[in-house]
């Protein structure tokens, strides 16, 4: 297991309803992941939310608010947190049911800090 995957595993296992975690670039291309989902489905989910994060960063940068730090998407069957790491990279955590967002967001933040440290 890579150091990136170990960081993601800790984040996923730290929030029991988590489906997985991903570390990806600004285009949604996965660098590494840890998930309980089929690999292809996880890669597609990560890529789609990477595009959304890229659009948010571009929109908020244009409006001079600075880039987005994170966003949360709540759907009927899945919940997703996407958190910026740095230099266009992001952490994604997905959950199969509604979870304590404050706790899950803190796990995403911690994973992002650890991934950033590992990148250096």
Secondary structure in CASP SS format (residue, H / E / C, confidence):
PFRMAT SS
TARGET T0000
AUTHOR 0000-0000-0000
METHOD secondary structure of the structure
MODEL  1
X C 1.00
X C 1.00
X H 1.00
X H 1.00
X H 1.00
X H 1.00
X H 1.00
X H 1.00
X H 1.00
X H 1.00
X H 1.00
X H 1.00
X H 1.00
X C 1.00
X C 1.00
X C 1.00
X C 1.00
X E 1.00
X E 1.00
X E 1.00
X E 1.00
X E 1.00
X E 1.00
X E 1.00
X C 1.00
X C 1.00
X C 1.00
X C 1.00
X C 1.00
X E 1.00
X E 1.00
X E 1.00
X E 1.00
X E 1.00
X E 1.00
X C 1.00
X C 1.00
X C 1.00
X H 1.00
X H 1.00
X H 1.00
X H 1.00
X H 1.00
X H 1.00
X H 1.00
X H 1.00
X H 1.00
X H 1.00
X H 1.00
X H 1.00
X H 1.00
X H 1.00
X H 1.00
X H 1.00
X H 1.00
X H 1.00
X H 1.00
X H 1.00
X H 1.00
X H 1.00
X H 1.00
X H 1.00
X C 1.00
X C 1.00
X C 1.00
X C 1.00
X C 1.00
X C 1.00
X C 1.00
X E 1.00
X E 1.00
X E 1.00
X E 1.00
X E 1.00
X C 1.00
X C 1.00
X C 1.00
X C 1.00
X E 1.00
X E 1.00
X E 1.00
X E 1.00
X E 1.00
X E 1.00
X E 1.00
X E 1.00
X C 1.00
X C 1.00
X E 1.00
X E 1.00
X E 1.00
X E 1.00
X E 1.00
X E 1.00
X E 1.00
X C 1.00
X C 1.00
X C 1.00
X C 1.00
X C 1.00
X H 1.00
X H 1.00
X H 1.00
X H 1.00
X H 1.00
X H 1.00
X H 1.00
X H 1.00
X H 1.00
X H 1.00
X H 1.00
X H 1.00
X H 1.00
X H 1.00
X H 1.00
X H 1.00
X H 1.00
X H 1.00
X H 1.00
X C 1.00
END
